[in-house]
Amino acid sequence: MKTNLQKILTVSGQPGLYSFVAQANAGVVVESLATKKRTVCGMSAKMSSLSDISVFTEEEDVKLESLFEMMKGKLGEEPAPSSKSNPEELKKFFGEVIPDYDRDRFYVSHMKKVVEWYNTLRDFASLDFEKEEEESGESK
């Protein structure tokens, strides 16, 4: 089954990734990809859809989905380096995957999140993503 990155959320202050389940009176019902535990995030919770996140490069920003696909091309079925890897290993890895990443704005803390999200999707969802054309084609 393909993963729709518009429905995969990161919640500020909460570890891991969440899948959008439903709108609720008090906010949004989400389900942890790893634990399958559901919770309600209030209206004040800062949530971001993975489809809205980009990585800084020297030219133009690269959507997270594209970066995940580049990572998958390099890694095959292997997991990405651990988010606990030393900073130099992460910089080397991203230098190989996306050589023109902006070294002044794409920090090691960002790299740690990206590899953690990649491994979470690999383990609990799919690295095969729905494309926007597929989504709009289904709604017609």
C-alpha positions as CSV (number, residue, x, y, z in Angstrom):
1,M,0.0,0.0,0.0
2,K,1.3,3.4,-0.9
3,T,2.0,6.1,1.7
4,N,0.2,9.5,1.4
5,L,2.7,11.9,2.9
6,Q,-0.1,14.5,3.3
7,K,-1.6,12.3,6.0
8,I,1.6,11.6,7.8
9,L,2.2,14.2,10.5
10,T,4.9,15.3,12.8
11,V,3.7,16.8,16.1
12,S,5.9,19.3,17.9
13,G,7.0,18.0,21.2
14,Q,6.0,14.4,20.4
15,P,8.4,11.7,19.2
16,G,7.8,9.8,16.0
17,L,5.3,10.1,13.2
18,Y,1.5,10.1,13.2
19,S,-1.1,9.2,10.7
20,F,-4.2,11.5,10.4
21,V,-7.3,9.6,11.4
22,A,-10.1,12.2,11.7
23,Q,-11.1,15.7,12.6
24,A,-12.5,16.0,16.1
25,N,-14.2,18.8,18.0
26,A,-11.2,19.3,20.2
27,G,-8.6,19.0,17.4
28,V,-7.3,16.1,15.3
29,V,-7.3,12.4,16.0
30,V,-3.9,10.9,15.1
31,E,-2.4,7.4,15.4
32,S,1.3,6.7,16.1
33,L,2.8,4.8,13.2
34,A,5.0,2.8,15.6
35,T,2.6,2.0,18.4
36,K,-0.8,2.4,16.7
37,K,-1.9,4.3,19.8
38,R,-4.5,7.0,19.0
39,T,-4.5,10.4,20.6
40,V,-6.2,13.8,20.1
41,C,-4.0,16.7,19.4
42,G,-5.6,20.0,20.4
43,M,-6.0,23.0,18.1
44,S,-2.9,24.6,19.6
45,A,-0.7,21.6,18.8
46,K,1.9,22.4,16.1
47,M,1.6,19.8,13.4
48,S,3.3,19.5,10.0
49,S,2.5,17.2,7.2
50,L,5.6,15.5,5.7
51,S,4.4,16.6,2.3
52,D,4.9,20.3,3.3
53,I,8.5,19.8,4.4
54,S,11.5,20.6,2.2
55,V,15.3,20.5,2.5
56,F,17.5,23.4,1.7
57,T,19.9,23.0,-1.2
58,E,22.2,25.5,-3.0
59,E,19.7,25.7,-5.9
60,E,16.1,25.1,-5.0
61,D,14.5,23.4,-2.0
62,V,13.9,19.6,-2.4
63,K,10.6,18.1,-1.1
64,L,11.0,15.5,1.6
65,E,9.3,12.9,-0.7
66,S,12.0,13.4,-3.3
67,L,14.8,13.2,-0.7
68,F,13.2,10.0,0.6
69,E,13.3,8.6,-2.9
70,M,16.9,9.6,-3.3
71,M,17.7,7.9,0.0
72,K,15.9,4.7,-1.1
73,G,17.8,4.7,-4.3
74,K,21.1,4.8,-2.4
75,L,20.1,2.5,0.4
76,G,17.9,-0.1,-1.4
77,E,16.2,-2.2,1.3
78,E,18.8,-1.1,4.0
79,P,17.8,1.3,6.8
80,A,19.2,4.8,6.9
81,P,21.9,5.6,9.4
82,S,20.7,5.9,13.0
83,S,19.6,9.3,14.2
84,K,22.1,8.6,17.0
85,S,25.0,8.4,14.5
86,N,27.8,10.8,14.9
87,P,27.4,14.1,13.0
88,E,30.2,13.5,10.6
89,E,28.6,10.2,9.5
90,L,25.3,11.9,8.9
91,K,26.9,14.8,6.9
92,K,28.8,12.2,4.8
93,F,25.6,10.3,4.1
94,F,23.6,13.3,3.0
95,G,26.6,14.6,1.0
96,E,26.3,11.3,-1.0
97,V,22.5,11.4,-1.3
98,I,22.0,15.1,-2.0
99,P,25.5,16.6,-2.7
100,D,24.2,20.2,-3.1
101,Y,22.4,20.4,0.3
102,D,22.9,23.8,1.9
103,R,25.5,23.2,4.6
104,D,24.6,26.5,6.3
105,R,20.9,25.8,6.7
106,F,20.4,22.0,6.7
107,Y,21.6,21.3,10.2
108,V,22.6,18.0,11.8
109,S,19.5,18.2,13.9
110,H,17.4,18.2,10.7
111,M,19.4,15.3,9.3
112,K,18.6,13.3,12.5
113,K,14.9,13.9,12.0
114,V,15.0,13.0,8.3
115,V,16.8,9.6,8.9
116,E,14.5,8.9,11.9
117,W,11.4,9.6,9.7
118,Y,12.8,7.6,6.8
119,N,13.4,4.6,9.1
120,T,9.9,4.9,10.7
121,L,8.2,5.0,7.3
122,R,10.4,2.1,6.2
123,D,9.5,0.0,9.2
124,F,5.8,0.9,9.8
125,A,4.4,2.2,6.5
126,S,5.8,2.2,3.0
127,L,8.5,4.1,1.0
128,D,6.3,3.9,-2.0
129,F,4.5,7.2,-2.1
130,E,1.2,8.3,-3.6
131,K,1.7,11.0,-6.2
132,E,-0.5,14.1,-6.4
133,E,-1.7,13.0,-9.9
134,E,-2.9,9.7,-8.4
135,E,-4.8,11.5,-5.6
136,S,-6.5,14.0,-8.0
137,G,-7.4,11.2,-10.4
138,E,-9.1,9.3,-7.6
139,S,-11.2,12.3,-6.6
140,K,-12.7,12.8,-10.1
